[in-house]
Amino acid sequence: MIKNAFFVAGLLLLGYGYGLMDKLHQPLALGGQATDLIPIVNSDEILAQVNSGAKVVFIDAREPAEFEEDHLPGAFNMTLREVPDAVASRFNDADLVVTYCLKDFRGYELGRALQVRGLHNVKLMKDHGINGWKKNGLPVAGQRGLTEAKALARLHVCAQDKNQCPQKSAS
């Protein structure tokens, strides 16, 4: 009898959890953006912010090995497992905090986690993470990219004049 009660309770929790997750991620599952839960920003808007002198912080939600390969210039690496409550205060002085990952799922989840912890200047990169950033011909740092200093310098050149960035890749 007790086993049955735990089994039923587990099924109810599992069902509720899946229902909640479906509701939270429905816009993404349908191919849209979760604009009702986390604001989005595209690379042109990011470049405009950088060019205006705004403090833009990039937070990469991928695993450390992925981050080492390549990341946006000046990015911090933070996985969902590493989001302490105090992290929001670390980035409160930023004008814009951009979360991203390979495409957008982990970036979205990290953005939500930061919002829950009180960070209200966080947005998800619309261009589908680092893949979209690279597809737009924008600089990356890391083992597969430029040095951090060169990538940051290149980012500022691109922000001043996007025509100075490499052509968009066909892939």
ABEGO torsion letter per residue (X at the ends): XAAAAAAAAAAAAAAAAAAAAAAAAAAAAAGBBBAAABBBBBAAAAAAAAAAGBBBBBBBABBAAAAAABBBBGBBBBBAAABBAAAAAAAAABABBBBBBABAAAAAAAAAAAAAAGBAABBBBAAGEAAAAAAAGBBBBEAABBBAAAAAAAAAAAAABAAABBBBBAX
